[in-house]
Amino acid sequence: MPRIFITGSTDGLGRAAAGALMGRGHDVVLHARTRERAAALSDLAPDAAGVVIGDLSSAAQTREVAAQVNQIGRMDAVIHNAGVYLEPSRGTTAEGHAKTLAVNTLAPYLLTALIDRPDRLIYLSSGLHHGGAGSLRDIDWTRRSWNAAQAYSESKLHVTALALTLARAWPDVLSNAVDPGWVPTKMGGPYATGDLEMGYLTQTWLAVSNDTAATVSGGYWYHRQRQAPASQARDPAFQDQLMDRLAALTGVALS
Ligand SMILES: NC(=O)c1ccc[n+]([C@@H]2O[C@H](COP(=O)([O-])OP(=O)(O)OC[C@H]3O[C@@H](n4cnc5c(N)ncnc54)[C@H](OP(=O)(O)O)[C@@H]3O)[C@@H](O)[C@H]2O)c1
């Protein structure tokens, strides 16, 4: 049975994906931001392959999360799901970064670099990534006035480009990005019009299915259908510039 690590599995889509995969007998490694939040996993944890703890807004804790995962063993798939949406201010993380950038962009990048390379990588994107162009001019929001929605869009463009970069750079890994749709979670809110189940089925399918359609790389998906991502996400020059910036911000280069 494949072993899957899911970031941000205490709530929403991550938790639902974890429950669905565990229900089908897969080994799932869960993740909570803090020990207190891990209490939300009390029903799933006894049957999980492990629970790792760490706040992804902190680069130091993100490194610890990677170390905890590697200690458990090599994952077959990693679903980079944890995310934040409309942060009221830039916020300054322990390392001085904007919180949205740290959680949504830097953490998946660092975890990708530091977790023993799995067979499959899935990144939670959003349709809003189409509005993320131009982010490299001030990626860490040090010069612009804070705009939470724009920061979110940019962070989702980053992870979409990361997924597509890896599809190009790591041909032995299946790397894809998923738009789950607008679904009723803590992030999506109660008025979201999308179906929660449809919101997580694509990432669980990409993580474990041996269907020909699921064993591809470099896709941007919505409800198990490939869609066209923003042109920048597909642009090798943008991808290379983004990887350079992320390497500089984290001090870790992707091999
Ligand atoms: N819901 C939507 O409509 C929608 C639409 C498009 C894309 N997405 C994407 O789908 C993914 C999951 O969203 P969701 O709707 O399931 O969100 P959610 O219900 O708010 O859950 C987010 C998860 O990420 C965790 N997380 C947040 N900040 C963290 C941090 N600093 N360190 C560690 N874990 C952290 C949360 O833990 P805590 O509960 O402890 O904070 C929670 O487990 C996100 O990447 C989001 O951008 C969602």
The ligand as an SDF file (V2000), in Angstrom:
LIG
                    3D

 48 52  0  0  0  0  0  0  0  0999 V2000
  -11.4460   25.7440    0.3950 N   0  0  0  0  0  0  0  0  0  0  0  0
  -11.3730   26.2620   -0.8170 C   0  0  0  0  0  0  0  0  0  0  0  0
  -12.3830   26.7360   -1.3560 O   0  0  0  0  0  0  0  0  0  0  0  0
  -10.0780   26.2360   -1.5700 C   0  0  0  0  0  0  0  0  0  0  0  0
  -10.0590   26.7600   -2.8800 C   0  0  0  0  0  0  0  0  0  0  0  0
   -8.8830   26.7410   -3.6190 C   0  0  0  0  0  0  0  0  0  0  0  0
   -7.7310   26.2190   -3.0390 C   0  0  0  0  0  0  0  0  0  0  0  0
   -7.7520   25.7460   -1.7610 N   0  0  0  0  0  0  0  0  0  0  0  0
   -6.4930   25.2230   -1.2040 C   0  0  0  0  0  0  0  0  0  0  0  0
   -6.7050   23.9550   -0.6310 O   0  0  0  0  0  0  0  0  0  0  0  0
   -5.8130   23.7710    0.4840 C   0  0  0  0  0  0  0  0  0  0  0  0
   -6.5980   23.3230    1.6920 C   0  0  0  0  0  0  0  0  0  0  0  0
   -7.5610   24.3230    1.9810 O   0  0  0  0  0  0  0  0  0  0  0  0
   -8.7660   24.1050    3.0030 P   0  0  0  0  0  0  0  0  0  0  0  0
   -9.9300   24.7650    2.3990 O   0  0  0  0  0  0  0  0  0  0  0  0
   -8.8370   22.6830    3.4090 O   0  0  0  0  0  0  0  0  0  0  0  0
   -8.2610   25.0270    4.2170 O   0  0  0  0  0  0  0  0  0  0  0  0
   -8.5530   24.8970    5.7960 P   0  0  0  0  0  0  0  0  0  0  0  0
   -9.8370   24.2390    6.0230 O   0  0  0  0  0  0  0  0  0  0  0  0
   -8.3240   26.2590    6.3300 O   0  0  0  0  0  0  0  0  0  0  0  0
   -7.3740   23.9160    6.2910 O   0  0  0  0  0  0  0  0  0  0  0  0
   -6.0410   24.3200    6.1280 C   0  0  0  0  0  0  0  0  0  0  0  0
   -5.1400   23.3110    6.7860 C   0  0  0  0  0  0  0  0  0  0  0  0
   -3.7840   23.8450    6.6920 O   0  0  0  0  0  0  0  0  0  0  0  0
   -3.2660   23.9410    8.0110 C   0  0  0  0  0  0  0  0  0  0  0  0
   -2.3520   25.0580    8.1830 N   0  0  0  0  0  0  0  0  0  0  0  0
   -2.6230   26.3750    7.9890 C   0  0  0  0  0  0  0  0  0  0  0  0
   -1.5520   27.1140    8.3620 N   0  0  0  0  0  0  0  0  0  0  0  0
   -0.6210   26.2520    8.7920 C   0  0  0  0  0  0  0  0  0  0  0  0
    0.6780   26.4170    9.3160 C   0  0  0  0  0  0  0  0  0  0  0  0
    1.2320   27.6230    9.4930 N   0  0  0  0  0  0  0  0  0  0  0  0
    1.3840   25.3240    9.6680 N   0  0  0  0  0  0  0  0  0  0  0  0
    0.8290   24.1020    9.5200 C   0  0  0  0  0  0  0  0  0  0  0  0
   -0.3910   23.8670    9.0480 N   0  0  0  0  0  0  0  0  0  0  0  0
   -1.1220   24.9460    8.6840 C   0  0  0  0  0  0  0  0  0  0  0  0
   -4.4780   24.1090    8.8980 C   0  0  0  0  0  0  0  0  0  0  0  0
   -4.1430   23.8350   10.2330 O   0  0  0  0  0  0  0  0  0  0  0  0
   -4.9140   24.6480   11.4200 P   0  0  0  0  0  0  0  0  0  0  0  0
   -6.3400   24.2120   11.3040 O   0  0  0  0  0  0  0  0  0  0  0  0
   -4.2280   24.2400   12.6400 O   0  0  0  0  0  0  0  0  0  0  0  0
   -4.7240   26.0980   11.1070 O   0  0  0  0  0  0  0  0  0  0  0  0
   -5.4460   23.1210    8.2620 C   0  0  0  0  0  0  0  0  0  0  0  0
   -5.1280   21.8100    8.6530 O   0  0  0  0  0  0  0  0  0  0  0  0
   -5.1030   25.1050    0.6850 C   0  0  0  0  0  0  0  0  0  0  0  0
   -3.8110   25.0540    0.1200 O   0  0  0  0  0  0  0  0  0  0  0  0
   -5.9740   26.0870   -0.0790 C   0  0  0  0  0  0  0  0  0  0  0  0
   -5.2410   27.2060   -0.5430 O   0  0  0  0  0  0  0  0  0  0  0  0
   -8.8960   25.7370   -1.0190 C   0  0  0  0  0  0  0  0  0  0  0  0
  1  2  1  0
  2  3  2  0
  2  4  1  0
  4  5  1  0
  4 48  2  0
  5  6  2  0
  6  7  1  0
  7  8  2  0
  8  9  1  0
  8 48  1  0
  9 10  1  0
  9 46  1  0
 10 11  1  0
 11 12  1  0
 11 44  1  0
 12 13  1  0
 13 14  1  0
 14 15  2  0
 14 16  1  0
 14 17  1  0
 17 18  1  0
 18 19  2  0
 18 20  1  0
 18 21  1  0
 21 22  1  0
 22 23  1  0
 23 24  1  0
 23 42  1  0
 24 25  1  0
 25 26  1  0
 25 36  1  0
 26 27  1  0
 26 35  1  0
 27 28  2  0
 28 29  1  0
 29 30  1  0
 29 35  2  0
 30 31  1  0
 30 32  2  0
 32 33  1  0
 33 34  2  0
 34 35  1  0
 36 37  1  0
 36 42  1  0
 37 38  1  0
 38 39  2  0
 38 40  1  0
 38 41  1  0
 42 43  1  0
 44 45  1  0
 44 46  1  0
 46 47  1  0
M  CHG  2   8   1  16  -1
M  END
$$$$
